[in-house]
Amino acid sequence: MDLFDKCAGFYSDPKVAQKYGYPTNPRTVQQMGMFPYFIPIEQAEGPEVIISGKRLIMIGSNNYLGLTNHPKVKEAAMEAIRKYGTSCTGSRFLNGTLQMHLELEDKLAKFVGKEAALVFSTGFQVNLGSIPALMDPEDYLITDKEVHASIVDGVRMAKVQKKVHVRHFKHNDPADLEQILKSLPPEPAKLVVVDGVFSMGGDIAPLPDIAPLCRKYGARLMVDDAHSLGVLGGGRGTAHHFNLTEEVDLIMGTFSKSFASIGGFIAGREDVIHWIQMFARTFIFSASLTPSCVATVLACLEVIEQEPERVTRVNAIGERMRRELRAMGYQIGQSQTPIIPIVIGDMMKTMKAWKILLESGVYTNVALPPAVPTNMSLLRTSYMASHTDAHIDQVLATFDKVKHLLEAGN
Ligand SMILES: Cc1ncc(COP(=O)(O)O)c(C=O)c1O
């Protein structure tokens, strides 16, 4: 068998696709015009995009504060390119640290209320590198069952590199976490990792219950705030939202959502951040964040201070959408944020709903098996501070139409 045979099969043979977790061959679905992924966007202006020459309302972006097109943010990125060029072309360890990186780390640490912060080139790399860096053999890693893939992979890496023990607790279930913590030997070091806001469900980790358990059983607590920054706690994240900044030991965040860029960071006690800086392989063996990205995030931090109404606005839109979608009879799970999943269930029905939305001028994301369990296919909708009331009215009217068409079996 040649290594590439499966690739040819995956392209053409539904049985091979099924073997690798896809219900059918993606190319076939694409030919039917029902493939909801890799759709090229021709123009993006925040809440509106142009696809195949048609203007659509975007409700599938993580641009929560609508800052990707903010004039101050764009100008800061361009000025950084003029001053430093397009790349640092090296690791932070060597030639890749600019004064700006240090300024950003200082500002991020203050923003989330921690002693120090360390900037990585993606959020994925933060979790993939920091988690194994902190662990020793025989330590315990305990995560919520629904944490983001980057935490899943960080944990896998820790298992391979450091031979740690791994446990998972039921989603947002502190009682199950306590059962696990109680069952572990007291001596080994322990790290509990959760998402602050879960990226698919839009629900919030119950930190007021989780943090005391971590203290009680001697575990450190790390929170992934990718979807909380800019949204919860006046934009400062989940720990701030619950007034638990001291109790959360490590806060990680990404720049690929509210901070209108790419990159990520981890913040915590100074000696711990210094340790991560010296041991996280994804930090050391990867080129540093580009000057334009650093400048973008610095500008976003300023805009968040100067325009706090953006945080209020995105939450108000989230609240209205949750209320009105529920009133229409949609299942939106436990969402408490501007991330609102709409569970349709059946895969074909979900793709149909997605297509009606697209044809009616609304772009959203779809999560299908294997990304979600069978019969739990959903539309992952998310909102931005820059959506106007007219956008939201149109989105709601379209969801009303989708509901009727699906019920009528069209
Ligand atoms: C919860 C969570 N953590 C981490 C990441 C990774 O972030 P990045 O896009 O910066 O690599 C994401 C991105 O989707 C995420 O949703």
The ligand as a Gaussian input file, in Angstrom:
#p B3LYP/6-31G(d) Opt

LIG

0 1
 C      -10.756000      28.334000      22.633000
 C       -9.648000      28.517000      21.648000
 N       -8.379000      28.409000      22.066000
 C       -7.340000      28.558000      21.220000
 C       -7.538000      28.823000      19.883000
 C       -6.369000      28.957000      18.960000
 O       -6.190000      30.281000      18.623000
 P       -5.477000      30.808000      17.303000
 O       -6.511000      30.981000      16.267000
 O       -4.901000      32.101000      17.759000
 O       -4.413000      29.831000      16.928000
 C       -8.848000      28.971000      19.410000
 C       -9.072000      29.282000      17.976000
 O       -9.964000      28.871000      17.334000
 C       -9.926000      28.801000      20.310000
 O      -11.189000      28.906000      19.873000

